[in-house]
Amino acid sequence: MAKDSLADKALSPVALDLLARLGQGIRTARTRRGIRQEDLAKRASMSRVRLRKLEKGDPTVGLGALVQILEVLDLLDQFAHLADPGRDELGLALEARQRKGRVDIKTPKDDLDF
């Protein structure tokens, strides 16, 4: 019987569901391309067991394995947008609010001579 991992316990049900959907998306992309699991695993330099875990949404599969598979499937560009700071609406709003009305008074006015 397999042990429960810390990843299984630490992740919320929402996060686990997202991993399952990500795995299903990878499986769909693989099958649409007509690639067998063992062939994709070989092209990504990983075991078929690891690929199977990834396709099932297993949270213990490393990020590197995910990136390898996405690269082989030509889906890596979509992954690059996941944590794009330019798309972080909340972070941008908080940053703008912190900057609002702030003036750096450390710069002497004489240094502003053009």
Backbone bond lengths (Angstrom), bond angles and torsions (degrees), N, CA, C in turn:
res aa  C-N    CA-C-N  psi(-1)  N-CA   C-N-CA  omega(-1)  CA-C   N-CA-C  phi
1 M - - - 1.447 - - 1.528 109.09 -
2 A 1.313 116.33 133.56 1.456 120.95 -177.30 1.526 110.64 -73.35
3 K 1.333 114.74 144.74 1.456 120.67 176.94 1.523 109.68 -79.06
4 D 1.327 115.75 148.75 1.457 119.78 171.42 1.514 107.82 -73.45
5 S 1.325 117.03 133.97 1.457 120.28 179.20 1.521 109.90 -91.38
6 L 1.318 115.81 162.90 1.461 120.44 175.54 1.524 110.51 -62.47
7 A 1.339 116.35 -33.73 1.461 120.09 179.37 1.523 110.96 -62.22
8 D 1.328 116.49 -39.41 1.460 119.83 178.39 1.522 111.13 -62.71
9 K 1.317 116.32 -38.42 1.464 120.99 -177.17 1.528 112.33 -79.51
10 A 1.329 117.16 -31.92 1.459 121.07 -173.74 1.526 112.83 -80.30
11 L 1.310 117.13 -28.71 1.459 119.56 -175.52 1.526 111.85 -83.96
12 S 1.306 114.72 143.37 1.457 120.56 177.99 1.532 109.40 -73.40
13 P 1.315 116.86 161.97 1.468 119.62 175.08 1.535 112.40 -58.02
14 V 1.312 116.90 -34.54 1.466 120.69 178.09 1.526 110.16 -63.98
15 A 1.337 116.70 -44.65 1.462 120.87 179.43 1.526 111.22 -65.63
16 L 1.322 117.19 -41.23 1.467 120.76 178.33 1.529 110.76 -64.07
17 D 1.328 116.82 -38.53 1.461 120.35 177.02 1.525 110.84 -64.87
18 L 1.317 116.61 -39.97 1.459 120.57 178.45 1.528 110.70 -62.45
19 L 1.332 116.93 -42.65 1.461 120.26 177.51 1.527 111.32 -62.54
20 A 1.317 116.69 -39.45 1.465 120.17 178.28 1.532 110.62 -63.69
21 R 1.335 116.39 -41.95 1.472 119.92 178.65 1.526 111.22 -67.81
22 L 1.335 117.00 -37.11 1.458 120.89 176.72 1.526 110.14 -62.73
23 G 1.321 115.76 -45.00 1.464 120.14 178.09 1.515 111.75 -61.29
24 Q 1.333 116.53 -42.28 1.466 120.29 178.69 1.523 110.52 -64.82
25 G 1.326 116.52 -36.89 1.461 120.04 177.20 1.516 112.08 -63.98
26 I 1.325 116.42 -39.44 1.466 120.85 177.15 1.524 109.81 -65.23
27 R 1.329 116.58 -43.30 1.467 120.41 178.30 1.532 110.63 -61.18
28 T 1.327 117.12 -43.60 1.459 121.15 178.99 1.526 110.86 -62.23
29 A 1.333 116.64 -44.75 1.464 120.27 178.84 1.534 110.88 -61.32
30 R 1.322 116.44 -40.45 1.472 120.94 179.22 1.525 110.59 -64.32
31 T 1.324 116.74 -47.77 1.466 119.31 -176.69 1.527 111.69 -69.74
32 R 1.324 118.11 -34.47 1.465 120.51 175.91 1.521 111.58 -62.31
33 R 1.309 115.56 -31.17 1.456 120.37 179.00 1.530 112.17 -85.75
34 G 1.314 115.70 -3.90 1.461 119.97 178.74 1.522 113.43 70.23
35 I 1.335 116.02 32.54 1.464 120.88 -178.49 1.525 109.05 -104.27
36 R 1.314 116.52 129.76 1.463 120.58 176.17 1.522 109.64 -75.93
37 Q 1.329 116.39 155.12 1.463 121.40 179.19 1.518 111.93 -54.50
38 E 1.306 116.30 -47.70 1.471 118.53 -176.68 1.525 111.63 -64.75
39 D 1.339 117.89 -34.42 1.464 120.41 178.28 1.525 111.79 -70.16
40 L 1.332 117.04 -42.11 1.461 120.36 178.38 1.525 110.34 -65.29
41 A 1.319 116.28 -42.64 1.464 119.99 178.85 1.530 110.41 -60.17
42 K 1.297 116.58 -42.57 1.466 120.60 179.81 1.532 110.79 -64.57
43 R 1.337 116.67 -44.25 1.466 120.57 179.60 1.525 111.90 -64.37
44 A 1.335 116.81 -27.87 1.466 121.52 179.87 1.526 112.12 -95.28
45 S 1.314 117.15 5.51 1.474 123.12 178.73 1.525 112.27 56.99
46 M 1.337 115.39 48.18 1.458 119.84 177.56 1.524 108.65 -141.12
47 S 1.307 114.90 169.65 1.456 119.13 178.44 1.527 110.55 -78.65
48 R 1.315 115.06 156.21 1.466 120.23 176.60 1.529 110.16 -64.80
49 V 1.319 116.82 -32.49 1.465 121.18 178.74 1.527 110.07 -62.71
50 R 1.325 116.73 -43.51 1.466 119.90 179.20 1.522 110.88 -63.89
51 L 1.329 116.57 -42.41 1.460 120.00 178.18 1.528 110.44 -62.89
52 R 1.316 117.18 -42.29 1.460 120.75 178.93 1.528 110.29 -60.40
53 K 1.340 116.78 -42.88 1.468 120.47 177.80 1.529 110.90 -62.16
54 L 1.327 116.22 -41.50 1.463 120.89 179.16 1.527 110.42 -61.98
55 E 1.317 116.99 -43.87 1.455 121.04 179.80 1.529 112.41 -67.76
56 K 1.318 117.24 -21.49 1.469 120.76 177.39 1.528 111.83 -90.75
57 G 1.329 116.97 -4.61 1.458 120.40 178.89 1.512 113.82 82.34
58 D 1.309 117.03 23.87 1.466 121.81 179.71 1.533 109.88 -64.11
59 P 1.346 118.38 120.98 1.463 120.64 -176.86 1.532 114.45 -71.52
60 T 1.314 117.69 -7.26 1.462 119.27 -179.79 1.522 112.69 -86.03
61 V 1.320 117.28 -8.35 1.463 120.18 178.41 1.521 108.01 -75.15
62 G 1.320 116.20 132.77 1.458 121.45 -174.98 1.520 114.34 -70.70
63 L 1.304 113.83 157.23 1.452 121.73 178.36 1.527 111.51 -61.63
64 G 1.323 116.32 -34.72 1.459 120.28 178.42 1.516 112.29 -61.18
65 A 1.334 116.48 -39.13 1.462 120.41 178.43 1.524 110.25 -64.91
66 L 1.316 116.94 -40.96 1.459 121.03 177.71 1.524 110.42 -60.45
67 V 1.317 116.88 -46.91 1.467 121.25 -179.17 1.523 110.56 -62.76
68 Q 1.323 117.82 -40.69 1.467 121.04 178.70 1.526 110.75 -59.50
69 I 1.316 116.42 -46.85 1.460 120.86 -178.33 1.523 110.65 -65.50
70 L 1.322 117.01 -44.80 1.468 120.18 179.55 1.526 111.22 -61.75
71 E 1.319 116.75 -35.99 1.463 119.72 178.56 1.526 110.78 -66.35
72 V 1.319 117.00 -45.16 1.462 120.56 179.33 1.528 110.99 -62.78
73 L 1.336 117.15 -37.71 1.465 121.55 -179.87 1.532 112.40 -82.42
74 D 1.328 117.74 0.96 1.463 123.92 -179.03 1.530 111.53 60.93
75 L 1.332 115.33 42.31 1.467 121.72 178.26 1.530 112.08 -119.69
76 L 1.308 116.93 10.71 1.460 121.03 -174.20 1.523 112.73 -65.41
77 D 1.326 117.68 -31.31 1.467 119.63 -179.18 1.522 111.65 -62.24
78 Q 1.322 118.21 -32.96 1.465 121.22 177.63 1.524 111.01 -67.85
79 F 1.303 117.06 -35.52 1.465 122.59 -179.93 1.526 110.88 -65.34
80 A 1.313 116.64 -34.35 1.463 121.38 -177.36 1.526 112.49 -63.03
81 H 1.320 118.00 -20.67 1.462 121.43 -178.11 1.526 113.34 -88.13
82 L 1.319 118.33 -4.55 1.461 120.79 -174.27 1.524 113.68 -59.81
83 A 1.294 117.68 -45.54 1.468 120.36 -177.76 1.526 110.62 -119.55
84 D 1.317 116.91 35.72 1.456 122.48 -179.65 1.530 109.24 -66.42
85 P 1.328 118.61 116.87 1.463 121.21 -178.46 1.529 113.00 -59.14
86 G 1.307 117.54 -27.79 1.456 120.89 179.10 1.522 113.17 -71.48
87 R 1.331 117.38 -16.80 1.466 121.92 179.35 1.527 112.17 -103.40
88 D 1.310 116.98 2.95 1.466 122.06 -178.57 1.522 109.22 -84.55
89 E 1.319 116.05 85.64 1.462 120.87 -174.43 1.523 112.63 -61.01
90 L 1.321 117.39 -43.38 1.463 120.27 179.44 1.522 110.48 -64.55
91 G 1.317 117.04 -47.40 1.460 120.95 179.86 1.517 112.35 -61.06
92 L 1.315 116.43 -41.62 1.470 120.39 178.51 1.525 111.05 -65.03
93 A 1.324 117.10 -40.20 1.467 120.59 179.32 1.527 110.98 -65.81
94 L 1.331 116.57 -42.54 1.470 119.99 178.28 1.517 111.40 -65.13
95 E 1.316 116.46 -40.49 1.465 120.65 178.21 1.523 110.96 -63.32
96 A 1.314 116.74 -42.91 1.467 120.55 179.30 1.519 111.20 -64.51
97 R 1.325 116.74 -38.90 1.464 120.35 179.75 1.527 110.86 -66.38
98 Q 1.325 117.39 -37.40 1.465 120.56 178.87 1.519 111.44 -68.10
99 R 1.313 116.97 -34.19 1.466 121.04 -178.26 1.522 112.60 -79.85
100 K 1.299 117.48 -21.34 1.461 121.70 -175.24 1.528 110.49 -58.77
101 G 1.314 115.79 120.99 1.449 121.25 176.17 1.519 115.22 81.06
102 R 1.317 118.08 0.81 1.463 119.65 -179.65 1.522 110.31 -86.24
103 V 1.306 115.37 137.11 1.454 121.80 176.14 1.518 106.83 -131.71
104 D 1.309 116.19 133.29 1.456 120.39 178.72 1.521 108.29 -81.05
105 I 1.351 117.50 108.77 1.464 121.19 -176.61 1.518 112.03 -91.60
106 K 1.320 118.28 4.27 1.463 121.31 -179.51 1.525 112.02 -76.98
107 T 1.335 118.45 -22.17 1.452 121.94 -177.52 1.530 109.64 -82.45
108 P 1.330 117.66 117.78 1.472 119.14 177.77 1.530 110.39 -64.10
109 K 1.340 115.67 145.33 1.449 120.46 -178.71 1.524 112.39 -62.94
110 D 1.329 117.80 -26.80 1.455 121.17 -179.93 1.526 111.35 -65.75
111 D 1.334 117.66 -27.70 1.472 121.28 -179.99 1.527 111.69 -75.52
112 L 1.321 117.27 -8.04 1.456 120.35 -178.34 1.526 112.24 -93.35
113 D 1.340 117.65 7.71 1.453 122.32 -179.75 1.533 110.01 -71.05
114 F 1.314 116.15 125.42 1.462 121.25 -179.44 1.475 108.36 -100.09
